[in-house]
């Protein structure tokens, strides 16, 4: 059995957000968990991702579901007074980097993978990535309260986002953008950044699907092709930025 990296000792709960229909992603995550000794850890559980009938204040129904899933998990951690590590089910671990990483003594929010619009100023940068995030008990409480209010029509907008061209006050950024707004509103929370996991190529459940991902047999073959391509090119070990969009409604904007 693989040795559990020291990072995971900081968390009372470890949850993986996974749609029941995505058995392919669940199997992939089970392999990832096994690779770091977490497959049978009692702190680990798969969370049945929430599917929404409408998009709410977001651009897409999938964004609403992802937001509601994270909010539910954070509320649970806050009520229990526990720390929580949340994975999305398309996260690939960078095991070598993970084995060497230790959280500092003081931390509240942890990013285990991300893309930043301003890498030199992560504190205020727009961030894409909520596939590997940890929260202290205090941060879970703050996040649950903030995200609950975030859905209200009269919620105070993030000034940095609102000042950008094309900003639409009627549309809320998805979950990764919501976390950016929250951190800007709560600078007292200490955020730590590391590159320990990337999002693997797979059929999206949030954005618009490509034609081949809408046909059952073809999408299975497409998934296999994506995994083979990542292994051959080594791209599963990098945070891929070629399709990153920091535009309005996408992240911190």
N, C-alpha and C positions, 0 to 999 in steps of 0.2 A: 504493500500500500504506500502511495506517495506521501511524503511528509507535508503537513499543512504549513504553508508560509505564515510567518509571524503576523503579517497584516491582518489575518482573519481573527486573531485573538481579540481584536478591539470591538467585535460586533456580537451583540446578543442574538440578533435575528439576521438570517441571510435568506433573501427571497428572490425568486426568478419569476418575472412577469411573462406569462405564456398563454396564448390562446389555446383552448382545448383542441381546436382543429389543427394546430400546428404541431403535430406529433413529430415531424421532421426536426423542428427546432428543439423540441424537448429532448429528443435523443442526442442531438449535438451538444446541448448543454450538459446532459448527464455525462458525456465523455469529457467535457471540459472540467466539470466538478471532480470527476475521478482522477484527472491528471494532477490535481492539487490536493488530493486526499479528502475532499469534501463530499464525495458521493453519498455516504451514509451518515454524515454529521447530523446530529439531532437539531441543530440550529437551522438547517437548510429545508426549505419547502418551496414547491412551485405554487405560484399564485395564479388562479384562473383569471386571465385578463378580462376586463370589462369591455363589452361591445355596446356601443351606443346607437340609437336609432337616428339621431341627428347630430349635426356638427357642433351644436351649442354656439359658443362665441368664437369657435376656431374655424379654420378653413375646411377641415375634413372631419368626417365621423371618426376616423382612426385616431386623429389627434385628440379628440374628446375622450375616447376610450383609454388611450395611454395616460392622459392627464388624470382621469378618474381612478385608474388603477394605482398610480403612484400616490395620489391623495389618500386613498383607502389604506394603503400600507403605512403611510406616514402617520395617519390618525391612530392606527393600531399601535405603532411603536410609541407614539406620544402618550397614549392612555396607559401603556404598560410601563412607561418610564425607562424605555430601553433604546439602545443604539440599533441601527439597522443598516444593512448593506443590500442595495437593490440592483439586480442585474436585469437587463432586457435579454430576451432569449436568443439574440443574435450576437452575443458577446463571445469573442475568442480571447483566451488568456495568453499573455506573453509570459510564459512560465519562468524563463530565466530572469527577467526583470522583476517579476513578482517575488521570486525567492529571495532577492536581495533587499527588498523594500520594507521599511518599518515606518509606521506613522509616528510623527513627533508627539511629544507629551501633550501638547495643547493643539487640539483640532476640533472643528465642529462639522464641517462639510468636506467630503473627500471626493475628488474626481479621479477615477482610475483610467480614464481615457477621454479625449476631447479634441476638438479643433477650435482654435481661437482666431477671431478676426484681428486681434492685436496681441500677439504672443508676448510682447514685451510689457504688457500691462494687463495681466490676467484678472486683476481685481475688478476692473470695470469693463473688460472686453466682452463682446458678444461671444457666446460659446455654443457650439453645436456638440451634442453628446450627452445623453443621460443613460447610457447603456451600462454604466459601472459607477454607481454613486453611493456614498456612505454618509450617514447622519448620526451625530451624537444624540443623546436623549434631548438635550436642549434644542439642537437644530431641528430634530424631528417635530418637536412641539411648535417651534416658530414656523417651520415650513407648513405644517398642517393648518395652522391658523391663517397664514398668509395666503395659501392656495385656496382656502375656502372663500376668503374675501375677494380673491382674484376674479372669481366668476361673476361678481356683482356688477351690474351696468355702470354704477357710479364709482367703481374702484379707481383710486388715484393712479394715474398713468405714470410710468417710468419717464422721467424728464429727458434722459439721454435718448431713449427710443423715440419719444414724441417729437423731438427736435429734428429728426431725420426726414428727408424728402420721401414722400410716398407712404408715410405712416398712416394707418387707418385705425382710429380709436375704437371702432366697432369690432375689430378682430384682435383676439388675444394670441400672442405667440404660443406655440406648443410647449410641452413640459420643459424642454431644455431652456427655452426662452424665459419661462416662468421662474425657473431657478436663478437665471441671471438677474431678473428684476428683484427677486427676493434678496439676493446677496447684496445688491446695490442699496436696497432699503434697510438692510441690517449689516452694516460694516463691522459691527461688534463680533459677528460670527467669523471664526478663523477658518479659511478655506485652504486645503492642500491639494496640489495637482501632481499627478504622476501619469506616466504612459505605461499601463500594465495590461490593457485590454483594448481590442479593436472590434469594430462591428464587421462581421463576416458578410460576404455577398449572399443575399437570399431574397426570395420574393417578398416584397413589402406588404405589410398589413395596414399601413397608414397612408402612404401616397398612392398615386395612380399607378396601376399595374401595367406592365408591358403585355403585348398581345400573347406572347408565349407563356406568360405566367397565368393566363386565364383558362388554359386548356389543360385538364388534369394530367394526361400522360406526358405532354410536352413540357409542362412545368416541372415534373419530376426529373426529366432529362436535363432541363435547364439548371436545376439545382445541383445536380451531379457535375455538370460542366463548370459551374461557378467554383465549386470546391476544388476541382482538378486544376483550373486556371490559377487559383490562389496558391496552391501547392507548388505549381511549376514556376510561377513568377515571384514567389515569396511575398506577395502583396498582403497576405493575411497577417504579416508581422509589422505592417505599417498602418498608420491612420490615414485612410484614403481621403484625399481632398479634392479630387477632380470634379465631383458633383456637389460640392459644398455650396450652399446658397444662403448668404446672410441677409437676403432681402426682406422686405416688410412681411410680417406674419410668419416668418420662418424660424427665427430664433430670438435673440434679445431685442430685435427691432419691433 
